[in-house]
Amino acid sequence: MALLVLGIVLFLGLHLVRVVAPGLRRSMIARLGEGGWKGAYSIASIVALVILIYGFGQARDMTPIWTPPFWMSHITILLMLFALICLVASLLPAGHIAVRTKHPMVLSVKIWALAHLLSNGDGAAILLFAAFLCWGVILRISLKRRERAGEITPRPFVSAKYDLYAIVIGVIVWALIIWKLHAWIIGVSPLVM
């Protein structure tokens, strides 16, 4: 469990640097340059993610804190469709989905975390998904404040065709995850939960 907590603190801490220590980020960019900062940040993020994943795998044998009803997994599967559409929308030029949600990737993580909190009752899962949900809420509040201060400009609308792309690609990825990828990568089929 300690390794999972360490992984969560490192990974989410790195992804909150701009929120909790904007001066640190600016000073590191001044010292290392933009490329150097991005390289160091990426390597640290990958190491933290590996620790988080390994720690989660080690902590998965915990006794359940609560047992979700069997139908909760169906809600999780449905919510994941919306999470994946938002994720894809965040990676494409802005359509209505990206513009209206403002930060579709953050929304995607929040939906993912909430969906998995609903269908997982062991301590490791609750800790992991609650941490990511809290991170998403904190980051969204920070982004909203930065928008009001004029530090961030909203994404300009490009075309509604990117909404169609986001939906089609999101549905395909969602189907692949349900069909095989979740079982292959995580070791649990969402259809058998």
N, C-alpha and C positions, 0 to 999 in steps of 0.2 A: 504494500500500500504506500510505503514511503517513496518508492520510485515513481509511482503514479502521481503522487502529490508534487514531487520534484518536477516531473515532466509537465504537469499542468502549469505550475508556477513559472517555469522557464518559458514554455511556449506562449502562454497567454501574456506573461509579463513582457516578452519581446514584442508582442503585437499590441501592447498598450504603451510603448515607449513614447510615442507622439502625444498621448493623452496625459501620462503622469510625469514625464520628464522631457518636454519639448526642447529644452536647452541642451540636454545630453545629445539628442539626435543632431541638432545644429552644430554642436562642437565637434562631434565625430565626423560629420560631413566636411567641416572646415579642416580637420586634421587629415582625414583619409581621402577626401574627394568624394564626389557623388558615387562613382563606380566602386571605389574601395569600401564605402559604407554599405552599398547594396550587396557587394560580395560577402563582407563579414556578416551582415545581417542575414543573408540567405543561408550561409553555412551554419550560423548559430541556430537559426530556425529549424533547419533539417536535423541537427543534432538534438535539439529539444523535442522535435516531433518523434524521433526514433526512441528517445527515453520515454516519452509519453505513451507511445504504442506498446513498447516492451513492458512498461509498468502496468498498463491496463491489462495486458495479457497475463501478467503474473498475479494480478489482484482479482481476476475474474472468478476465482473459486470461493468467493465470500458468500456467507449465508444471506439469503434474500431478506431485505428489510420489509418489503411488501410484495404481494403477488398480484400483478395486474390481471384483470379479467381477460379471458381469451380473445374477446372481440377488440381489445385495445390495439392489438397488432394490426388490425384492418385500418384503424384510424391512422396509425403510424405510416402504413403504406400509402394511404391517400395523401397525408401531409407531405410525404417525401416527394410526391409528384410536383406539388407547388414549390417545394424547396429546390428541386432540380431545374424547374423552369426559371425561377429567379436566378439561380446560379448561372445558367446559360445566358440569360438576359444581361447579366453583369459583364460577360465576356464579349458581347457583341456591341456594335454601335447602338446608340440609344433608340429604342422604340418606346411605345407607351408604357410598357412594363417597367423599363429602366427609369424613365422620367418620373412616373407616378410613385414608384417605391423609393426613389432617390438613391438608395444604397442597396441594390438588390442582392449583392453578395453578403452583406451583413444580415439582411433579412433572411436569406437562404440558410445561414448558419443558425440563426435564432429558430427558424422553423425546424431544421434538422435536430437541434438540441431538444426542443420541446417535444417533438414527435418521439424521440428515443426515450425521453423521460417518462412518457406515458406508457411505454411497453417494456421497460426494464426496471426491475425492482431491487437489484443487488446493489450493495454499497458502492462498489467501484463504478458502476454505470451511473448511479445517481450523482456521485461526485463529479465524474467526467462531464456529463451532459449539463448538469446544473452550472458548472464552471463556465462552459461554453455559452450557455444562455445568458449568464450574468455578464460575460465579456461582451456579447452582442448588444445587450442593453446599454452598458457603459459606453461602448464605442459609438452607438447610435446617438446617445445624448451628446457626446463630445463632437460628433460630426455636425449635429444640428447647431450647436453653439458656434462652431467654426464657420458654418454657412452664414449665420446671422452676423458674425464679425467680418464677413467678406473674405475670409481666408480660402474658402472653397467656392467655386462657381458651380452651379448645378449643370448636369450634363444636358447639352442641347438636344432636342428631338431631331432624329435623322430621318427615320422612315418606319412605318407600321410593318413593313415586311420583316423587320428584325424581330417583331413580336411573334410572327408566324414561325420564323426560324427557331426562336427560343422555345416555343411550344412544341414544335415537331422534334427538335433535338432533345429537349427535356424529356418528352414522352419516350423516345427511343432509349435514352440513357437509363431512365426509370425502369423500363421494361427489362433491359439487360441486367440491371442490378437485382431486380426481383427474380429474374429467371436463373441467373448463375453467379453474377459477380459478387454479390453480398456473401453467399456461401463460400465462394472461392477465396475471397480476400479476408473476410471476418471469421469464417468458419461456422456461421449460422445462417440458415435459409430464412428469409423473412416470411415465407409461406408456411413454415412449420412452427412458428413461435407459439 
